[in-house]
Amino acid sequence: MHNLKTFLRTTLFGGFLIVLPIVILLMVLNWMLEAMTGYIRPITILLIEATRTNEFVASFFAFVLIILIFFLVGLFVKTELGKFSIELFEKKFLSKIFGYKIIKETVLQIFGEEKNLFKAVALVKLFGNETLMTAFVTDEHPDGSYTVFIPSGPAPTAGFVYHVKREQITIVDIPVDQALRTILSLGGGSKKIIEKYKLASQ
C-alpha cells in the first residue's frame, strides 16, 4: 500500500513538472497572440476587404507581414546607414517621449545583450518581517540605501519601484537572467536564490 502511494505521488508530481511549464508557455503565448491580434486587426480588415478572404487567412498574412517588417528593420539597422538613421531618430524624437528610455532598457535587459539596467539581484525584507521578496537593484545611493524594482510574475516588466535601507536588503550572487526566469515561472527555481541568500547572511 505504501509503495502504491509513493508511486502515485511521484508519478503525479512528475506529470505536474512536465505539464506546468507547458501551461505557463501556453498562457504566455496566448497573451502574446491576443496582443498581436489586436495590433494587426486594422491590417486584417484591409486584407479582408482587398482580397475578400476569410479572417483566419487574413490574420495569418497580416502576422507574416509584421514578422517580415521586423526582419527588414533588423536588416536595415545592421547597415551603417541604418544604424546612423535609427540613432538620429532616437536622439531627435524617441528620446523626448516620456518612458521610452526605460522601456527600451527593460526590453534590452530581458531580451537583448545589454545588461546594464539591473545591477544585481537581491532579496528584500520590504515589510519589516521575515518575508523575502525577489528584487533587482537599479541604483545605489551615497547613504547606503538602494532603489530596487520588484516585479510581479509572470510579467517581469510589471511591478513597483521601492527605495529601501541597507539593512532591508541582501545582495545575492545570482545572474540577473536566472532570477528573471524565476519570475517568469512564478517562483519556480528559486531554490538557488534562497541558498545564496543564506550564504550571504552568514
N, C-alpha and C positions, 0 to 999 in steps of 0.2 A: 504493500500500500504506500509506504514511504517513497519507494523508487518510482511509483506511478506519479505521485505528487511532484517529485523532483523533476521527472521527465516532462510533465505538463507545464510546470512553472518555467523551466529553462527553454522549452520549445516556444511557449507563448512569448517570453521575453525576447528570444532570438528573432521571432517574427516581428515583434514590435520594433526592434532595432533596424530591421530591414525596411519595414513599411513607413516608419516615421520620417526618415529623410525624403522618401518619395512623396509623402503627403505634403511636407513643407515645400519641396520643389514645385509640386503642382500648384500650391497656394501662391507661391511667388510668380510662377508662370501665368497663372490665371489673372493675377493683379496686373502684370505687365501687359497681357493680352487685352484686358479691359481698357487699360490706359492707352495703349496703341490704337485700339479700335476707335476710341473717342477722338483721337487726334487725326486719324485717317478718314473719319466719317465724311468730311467735305469732299475729299478726293474720290471716295467710293461713290458718292452721289453723282459726281461729274462723270465718272466712268459708266455708271448705270445709264445715265441719260445719253451719253455719247455712243456707247456700244450696244445698248439695250440688252445687256447681260444680267444674270441674277446677282443678288447681293453678295453671295459667298465668293463667286469668281471675281467680282469687282473688288471685294475686300482683300482677296489674295494678291491681285495685281497691284493694288494700292500699297500693300505691305512690301511687296518686292520692289516697287518704285522707291519707297523710303529707304530700304536697305541699299539700293543702288546709289541713291543720293549720298548716304553715309560713306559709301565706298569712294565715290568720286571726290567728295570733300576731303577725305583722308588722303587720297592720291594727290590731290592738288596741294595740300599742306606739306607734303613731302618735297615739293619743289621749292627752290629759293624764292621764286615769285610768290608762291602760295604762302610760305612762311612769313614773308615780309608783309603781305596783304592782310593776313589774319592778325598779326601783331599790331599793325597800324589800325585795323578796325577795332580791336580790343582797346587800344590806347585812346582812340578818339571817341568811341561810342560806348562799348560794353562796360568798360571800367567805371563809367559815370553812372551806371544803373545800380541802384541800391541792391545789395545782396548778391550781385553777380560774382564777385571775387570769392566770397565764402562758399558759394555753391560750386564754383569751378574747383576750388581747392579740395572740397569734400569729395567730389567725383574723382579727382586725380588720386586722392588718398586711398579710395576704395578700389578703383578700377585701373588706375594708371601706375606709372613707375615712380612718381614723386611721392616722397614720404616725409613731408615737412609740416603737415597740418597738426598731426598728433605727435607730441614729443615723447610720450611714454604712456604705458598702461598703469593704472593704479586701482586699488580698492579703497573706497571712501566710506567712512562712518558718518553719513550725512545727518542722521537723526540723533546723534549723541549716544546711541546704544551699540550693541554688538552686530547690528545689521550691516552687512557689507554690500556696496554697490560697485559694479564694474564701471570704471570711468577712464576717460582719455585726457591726459594732461595737454592743455592747449597753451598755457602760459605760466611762468613762474615769476613772482614779484620780489622786489628787494627785501620786503619784511618777512620773507619766508613762506608766505601764503601762496596758494595756487588757484588758477582758473581751470576748471575741468568741464568736460562735456560728458553727460551721462545719457547714452542713447536708450531708446525704448525698442526692444526686439519685436518683430524681426527686422524692422527698418532702421539701420544704423545711422541714417541721416536725420531721423526724427528724435528729439529728446530735449534736454534742458541744460543750460549753462549755469554752473554754480561757482562761487568764489569761497574757498574753504581754507581753514587754518592748517598749519603744518601738522599739528597733532591729529587731525582728522583723516589724513591721507597716508597711504603706504604704497610706494612705488614698487611694482613687481617686474621682474626680469622676464617679460613675455613679449614676443614680437607683436606689433600692432595688428598685423593681418590675422594672426592667430586669435587674438582677442575679438576681432571683428567677426570671425567665424562663429564664436560662441554666441554673439548677439544674433546673428542670422539663424542659428539653430536653437534659439530660445533657451540659451544657457547650457546646451549640450557641449561637453568638452571642457567645462570649467574646472575640472579636477586639477589640471596643471597650474591654473591661476591660483587656486587655493593653496596648493603645495608651495608655490613660490612665495605666496603671502606669509605662510608660516615660517619659511626660511628667513624672509626679510624682517620678520617680527622678533626673531630670537636675539 
